[in-house]
């Protein structure tokens, strides 16, 4: 029996060490699916981040749940895009997340940030019943330096945010710093491949104008030179009035827009209204990954899905 005792002790020490290592992995909470996917990629094989805006919910209209509050209270690190996107998180982060390291990714070094578009097909200021809505939309968007917050829709921006995520995790969890760095390098290679794939996917339809539900695609448009002609509404929580819908309808006719794209989280009836009496077709774009399962692959499915949806609808309209 005595001969076995040292072996049992060694085994016990190994189990304790493994348990301690597991316990030291930080509790990481992420606001939205596209960012969660980047964090999950960098934490792959080490730990799994928690997600706040799950399922088909949108950060534009989200309300906190008790489970979200509990996750924030236990968090060591919280990643979010920033005040201009997940406004619902501002107060909870001040209170529930007060013990966590909070990282606002719209401050990540190396990001290309584009200003919101105004006027014409992207914003209505003085169209009667649209005036009040336009003022609300302007207030919503312009509080944070007038930048469009859908930063992840450019793979180069995803790389910049991923670098900030890796840096933060390595600082909080230095024991796993090498693993985080290896995962970051693998993610960077994968993002480069994605970028090439998307360039090839949209190349045949780059010059065909289309209309989107809300102006969320500027980074994708800027990166791949596709031709967004306008949006039905600037801010998803503010539904457009009759004058706005008439304006978009006219824009579709004038430009010969081939497709009008709905989004899965919002009422498709508005898209049907602006399509009526035009030759344009309808499609669906999902900028916040409402229909996708969370995880490391989601970001790539999201971006490839946008490219494929554009190509499919715009090609069929030719």
KAMOTA-V100975 format. One line per field, one symbol per residue. phi: phi as a letter, one per 40 degrees, with the letter a starting at -180 (. if undefined). Layout:
phi: ???
This chain:
phi: .ccccccccccccccccccccccccccbbbcbdccdcccccccdgbabccbcccfccbccbcbcbdccccccccccbbbacidcbcdccdcdccbccccbcbbccccccgccbbcccbgfcbabbbcgcccccccccccccccbggcccccccbdcccccccccccccccccbccbdccccccccccccccccddcccdcccdcbccccabbcbcbbccccccbfcbccibcacbdcbccccccccccdccccccgdcabbcbccbccdccccccdgbccbbabbbcbgdcbccidcddcccccccdccccccccccc
